[in-house]
Amino acid sequence: QVQLVESGGGLVQPGGSLRLSCVASGFAFSLYDMSWYRQAPGQEREPVVTSTSGTINYADSVKGRFTMSRDNTKNTVYLQMNSLKPEDTAAYYCKAAGRISRRTYWGQGTQVTVSS
């Protein structure tokens, strides 16, 4: 059974930091590109950081503040978020895309709220 389980969201003050985690199971994690997306209320889901065959691209709005990393030994991808702003408030989702299979999987999301 394929699962992507995000965690680490919560309420943080502006300027604060959070680290999101996404633990994968049920598929060959190392063969998948991992990405993070977010969706604010009333808005479409948008990419935060995407990876394609190892090339990582960050949305302009998060460059220099967010960093994605992965640990293939733990089947986990992380999103370190620093200098958080109220406009970063959204549900954050991880996505897995197979480099060979082209299959995609999504997690259930974790809520990040940036507010004083």
C-alpha positions in Angstrom: 0.0 0.0 0.0 1.5 3.3 -1.1 1.6 6.0 1.5 3.0 9.4 1.8 2.6 10.8 5.3 3.5 14.4 6.0 4.1 15.8 9.5 5.7 18.8 11.1 3.2 21.5 10.4 1.8 23.8 13.0 1.4 27.4 14.1 4.5 29.6 14.0 5.2 33.3 14.4 6.4 35.3 11.4 10.2 34.9 11.1 10.0 31.4 12.7 11.0 28.1 11.3 9.4 24.7 10.7 10.7 21.4 9.2 8.2 19.3 7.4 8.7 15.6 6.9 7.2 13.2 4.4 7.7 9.5 5.0 7.1 7.3 2.0 6.2 3.6 2.0 4.9 1.0 -0.5 7.1 2.0 -3.5 10.8 2.3 -4.5 11.4 5.7 -2.9 14.9 6.2 -4.4 13.4 5.9 -7.9 11.1 8.8 -7.4 11.5 12.5 -7.7 10.0 14.3 -4.6 8.4 17.7 -4.6 6.5 19.9 -2.2 3.3 21.8 -3.1 1.1 24.0 -1.0 -2.5 25.2 -1.2 -3.9 28.2 0.6 -7.7 28.5 1.2 -9.5 29.5 -2.0 -6.4 29.1 -4.1 -5.0 26.5 -6.4 -2.3 24.1 -5.3 1.1 25.5 -6.3 4.6 24.1 -6.4 6.9 25.1 -3.7 9.9 23.1 -4.7 10.1 20.5 -7.4 12.7 17.9 -8.4 13.1 16.4 -11.8 15.9 13.8 -12.2 17.8 15.4 -9.4 17.4 19.0 -10.5 15.7 21.0 -7.8 13.7 24.2 -8.5 12.3 26.5 -5.9 9.4 28.9 -6.3 10.7 32.5 -6.4 8.6 33.2 -3.3 10.6 30.7 -1.2 14.1 30.9 -2.6 16.7 31.5 0.0 14.2 30.6 2.8 13.2 27.0 2.1 15.4 23.9 1.5 14.3 20.5 0.4 16.4 17.4 1.3 15.9 13.7 1.3 17.2 10.7 3.1 16.8 7.6 1.0 17.8 5.4 3.9 14.7 6.6 5.8 12.4 7.0 2.7 11.9 10.6 3.9 11.9 14.0 2.2 12.1 17.1 4.3 11.3 20.8 3.8 13.1 23.1 6.0 11.3 26.4 6.1 13.0 29.5 7.6 12.0 33.1 7.9 8.4 32.2 7.5 5.9 34.8 6.4 2.1 35.0 6.8 1.7 34.4 3.1 3.4 31.0 3.6 0.2 29.9 5.4 -1.2 26.9 3.5 -1.6 23.1 3.6 1.6 21.6 2.4 1.7 18.4 0.4 4.5 16.1 -0.7 4.4 14.5 -4.1 6.3 11.5 -5.5 6.8 11.2 -9.3 8.4 8.0 -10.7 11.3 8.7 -12.9 10.7 5.5 -14.9 7.1 4.5 -14.0 5.7 8.1 -14.3 3.4 7.2 -11.5 2.5 10.0 -9.1 1.5 9.9 -5.5 0.4 12.6 -3.0 0.3 12.8 0.7 -2.6 14.0 2.7 -1.1 17.3 3.6 0.0 19.1 6.8 -1.2 22.6 7.8 1.3 25.4 8.3 -0.1 28.6 9.8 2.2 31.7 10.1 0.6 34.2 12.4 1.4 36.4 15.4 
